[in-house]
Every structure is written in structure tokens, then in C-alpha cells.
């Protein structure tokens, strides 16, 4: 198979595609942490599935360079055409790699309907400017937000070759447009950022809905995946353990902040009084936890009042 050279600024981070035994599925694991020049923006996961009639890709990684590395990994495995890319959600650490697929494969990109609120928004422009600063040269003046070719609402089914892909809208949860992808024949589930494993989730955006998020985690567990690929962290055959990590953290945030709101405490009073020790050594605690707690405090206030 011909493996093309990367036309974007080179990366040195590990983009190895790991196989899921017996499932025609591979996944790439990002580095735990927040996007920075140290990890070259490679913090999220992605993967792909061969079907005998083409490849379906889930997520595209956080820079055009990384997106093209994912294409290179696909070409190490198969010459099947890349037919579809599923956008797990439109957050910056997942979407800039779509540019490589749009420009070099002709793949059909599918996103969830509520992603439209992000496209061409001030938030999208601000985040791209921030990434150009933090992740140059991998995100630069030529990097753009690629729009889906097709949107779906609650559920969408794709049949390609010997595989059936069920796309489920799981938002609003981590984002408005969260998408879970289930491969029916193998039971493999790409959960996107509904599941974080080994690092704290990011809960700080205005469109986060942690109550729905916990419900969606219950839904993933009820699926009983044969293999679970989260948005961040290691993929696993032990889906219940990975799901319980994210769910437990969100429940702790909600219970602590609900008690504070009910007792008319300020956020600072509630945060300082709480015991966060079991999370202090988890990756991304310093960068995200206080902001997460503040976002949930405001969310609980809105729910109650």
C-alpha cells in the first residue's frame, strides 16, 4: 500500500493505530492533557473501521497535520477508499483534522444538526485564533473549520460493505452535538467525549448539560459494548469501569454544587469547603477542575431557580 507523505507541518507524537481484535477497527489514542505545543495538539482519540467497501472514520484529531497522520495510518492498513468521516462533536481538539480529509480524500463528512450553531460563529473564530497562537505551526493561518456535508438529527444509520453504523445524538451533554457511533455487527462503541478515561473531563462550556450527560453515560453502559473507545483516554473492553469514572466525577460535582446552592453558599465557599482530594492527582485537575465546578454551580442555579 502507498502511504502518502504529510503535506502539513510534521509531527513527532505517537499516532499508532491500535487494532481491536476481530472487529476490523483501529483507534489512535491522544496524549492526556490540554492541547499545547508539547503534545502538538494530540490530546483526543479517533479511529476507523474497514468494511470491504470503504472506510468509516470517527473523529479527525486536533490539527490538519494530525488528520493527515490518521489518513497515513489508514493507508498502512487498507487501500479501501475513505467514504465517511463522522464528526464526534465540534470542539477544537477534534475538528481541525477534518481539513486533511476534506482536501485529500473526498470523504463525506457527517455531523449532528446542532453543530450548525458552532459553524461560522464568534466562538469558532475565537477558538481558532487561540489555537493558532498555542499550536503554531500545526494550526496556522491556513487552518479552517470544515463544515459537514450532511447533518442528522436524533439517529442515523449507515450501511457500508459488511458493517452497519448507528449514529446517536447524545447531546446536549459534553457539547450540544455529541455523537456516539455503534458498529452493530461487532458491538464496538465510539463514545466520543461522553466518556473520558484517565483524565478529568472538560465541563466548562456554556452548552454543557451534566444531568443529560449522566443519562447518556447510563445509556452507554446499558449498551454493554464489546469494546469502548472514549474521546480521551485508553480504549478498553471494560466499558463499565471507564463509564463509571466519568459518571462518578460528574455526580460528585453536581451533588456538591447542589448542596451549596440549596444552602445559599457562594461558589468560592462551596469550592473551598469541598474535599476534592480523590481527583487532585488525575490528569488535567489543575487546568480544568475549578472551572468545571464553577460551570456546574451555575448550571445547578439555573435548574433550581
GULUM-818056 format. One record per residue (C-alpha): x, y, z. Coordinates in steps of 0.1 Angstrom, whole numbers, padded with zeros to 4 digits, always signed. Layout:
XYZ;...
END
This chain:
+0000+0000+0000;+0012+0035-0008;+0015+0056+0024;+0015+0093+0014;+0038+0120+0028;+0023+0145+0051;+0019+0179+0033;+0014+0197+0066;+0040+0207+0093;+0055+0174+0106;+0045+0159+0140;+0066+0137+0162;+0039+0125+0186;+0028+0089+0185;-0002+0083+0162;+0000+0045+0161;-0033+0028+0150;-0041+0001+0175;-0063-0028+0163;-0094-0041+0180;-0091-0079+0176;-0117-0094+0153;-0136-0061+0146;-0119-0045+0116;-0115-0015+0138;-0084+0006+0147;-0080+0036+0171;-0055+0063+0178;-0050+0075+0214;-0042+0111+0222;-0020+0122+0250;-0037+0130+0283;-0036+0167+0290;-0046+0200+0275;-0036+0209+0239;-0002+0226+0239;+0030+0227+0218;+0044+0199+0240;+0018+0174+0227;+0014+0192+0193;-0024+0193+0198;-0027+0155+0200;-0050+0150+0230;-0081+0134+0216;-0088+0099+0202;-0100+0089+0168;-0105+0057+0149;-0116+0039+0117;-0134+0008+0105;-0129-0012+0073;-0160-0027+0057;-0148-0043+0024;-0164-0014+0005;-0147+0015+0021;-0136+0030+0054;-0157+0049+0080;-0137+0072+0103;-0148+0086+0137;-0133+0120+0145;-0103+0136+0128;-0079+0148+0156;-0069+0183+0165;-0048+0197+0137;-0046+0192+0099;-0012+0175+0104;-0027+0150+0128;-0057+0145+0105;-0033+0136+0077;-0014+0113+0100;-0046+0095+0106;-0050+0091+0068;-0015+0077+0067;-0024+0052+0094;-0055+0041+0074;-0033+0036+0043;-0010+0014+0063;-0039-0009+0069;-0060-0008+0037;-0064+0006+0002;-0102+0008+0006;-0115+0043-0002;-0122+0066+0028;-0160+0070+0024;-0172+0087+0055;-0159+0108+0085;-0182+0111+0115;-0176+0143+0135;-0180+0133+0171;-0187+0169+0181;-0174+0203+0171;-0148+0211+0197;-0114+0224+0186;-0094+0194+0198;-0114+0171+0175;-0122+0191+0143;-0092+0207+0126;-0081+0174+0113;-0112+0173+0091;-0093+0197+0068;-0070+0169+0058;-0099+0146+0049;-0118+0173+0030;-0087+0182+0010;-0071+0149+0004;-0097+0121+0004;-0131+0134-0008;-0147+0117+0022;-0183+0126+0031;-0184+0143+0065;-0214+0138+0087;-0222+0159+0118;-0251+0163+0141;-0276+0191+0134;-0268+0212+0165;-0232+0216+0152;-0246+0244+0130;-0247+0267+0160;-0209+0265+0161;-0200+0268+0125;-0191+0303+0115;-0198+0315+0150;-0178+0340+0170;-0168+0311+0193;-0154+0292+0164;-0134+0322+0153;-0121+0329+0188;-0111+0293+0194;-0093+0290+0160;-0073+0322+0168;-0064+0308+0202;-0053+0275+0187;-0032+0294+0161;-0014+0310+0189;-0009+0279+0211;-0004+0253+0184;+0016+0271+0157;+0028+0258+0132;+0004+0229+0133;-0026+0253+0134;-0018+0284+0113;-0034+0310+0090;-0043+0282+0065;-0063+0261+0090;-0100+0264+0088;-0132+0249+0102;-0146+0223+0078;-0184+0220+0077;-0201+0187+0075;-0215+0177+0041;-0246+0162+0058;-0264+0166+0091;-0286+0143+0111;-0310+0149+0140;-0316+0121+0166;-0303+0090+0149;-0288+0080+0116;-0279+0046+0102;-0251+0040+0077;-0247+0006+0059;-0214+0001+0041;-0200-0032+0030;-0204-0058+0058;-0210-0032+0086;-0239-0012+0100;-0231+0020+0118;-0257+0036+0141;-0251+0073+0149;-0269+0085+0180;-0272+0121+0191;-0261+0121+0227;-0262+0159+0234;-0266+0183+0249;-0241+0167+0273;-0204+0175+0269;-0215+0195+0239;-0247+0203+0220;-0238+0179+0192;-0222+0149+0209;-0224+0118+0186;-0220+0082+0197;-0212+0056+0169;-0221+0020+0174;-0209-0007+0150;-0238-0032+0152;-0220-0064+0140;-0191-0061+0164;-0205-0042+0194;-0177-0016+0193;-0187+0018+0205;-0170+0051+0198;-0183+0072+0227;-0166+0105+0219;-0164+0129+0248;-0193+0114+0265;-0166+0092+0281;-0132+0104+0295;-0108+0078+0310;-0077+0086+0330;-0082+0124+0329;-0108+0148+0341;-0134+0157+0316;-0139+0193+0304;-0172+0207+0317;-0167+0244+0313;-0185+0253+0281;-0219+0272+0282;-0236+0244+0263;-0227+0216+0288;-0256+0197+0304;-0243+0174+0331;-0277+0160+0340;-0282+0148+0304;-0245+0137+0303;-0250+0113+0332;-0281+0099+0315;-0261+0093+0283;-0234+0076+0303;-0261+0052+0317;-0271+0046+0281;-0236+0037+0270;-0233+0013+0299;-0266-0004+0290;-0253-0009+0255;-0227-0033+0271;-0200-0025+0244;-0177-0053+0234;-0150-0026+0232;-0153+0011+0241;-0133+0039+0226;-0136+0071+0246;-0130+0107+0234;-0099+0109+0257;-0080+0081+0275;-0073+0045+0268;-0097+0023+0249;-0110-0007+0268;-0130-0039+0269;-0141-0029+0304;-0166-0003+0294;-0183-0002+0328;-0151+0009+0346;-0144+0037+0321;-0180+0049+0322;-0181+0049+0360;-0150+0072+0361;-0167+0100+0342;-0201+0094+0358;-0187+0095+0393;-0169+0127+0387;-0200+0144+0373;-0222+0132+0401;-0197+0144+0427;-0197+0179+0411;-0235+0180+0409;-0241+0168+0444;-0215+0192+0459;-0228+0222+0440;-0265+0213+0445;-0259+0213+0483;-0241+0247+0480;-0269+0263+0460;-0296+0249+0483;-0278+0263+0513;-0272+0297+0496;-0234+0294+0497;-0212+0313+0473;-0192+0293+0448;-0160+0301+0465;-0173+0290+0498;-0186+0257+0483;-0154+0250+0464;-0131+0257+0493;-0152+0236+0517;-0154+0205+0495;-0130+0176+0496;-0115+0171+0461;-0086+0150+0472;-0095+0119+0452;-0092+0139+0420;-0061+0160+0427;-0037+0136+0411;-0059+0129+0380;-0045+0145+0348;-0059+0179+0339;-0071+0186+0375;-0052+0219+0378;-0063+0231+0344;-0100+0222+0344;-0114+0213+0378;-0122+0247+0393;-0137+0258+0360;-0157+0226+0359;-0170+0232+0394;-0179+0268+0386;-0198+0257+0354;-0218+0231+0373;-0226+0256+0401;-0241+0280+0376;-0259+0251+0359;-0275+0240+0392;-0285+0275+0399;-0302+0277+0366;-0320+0244+0372;-0332+0254+0406;-0342+0290+0400;
END
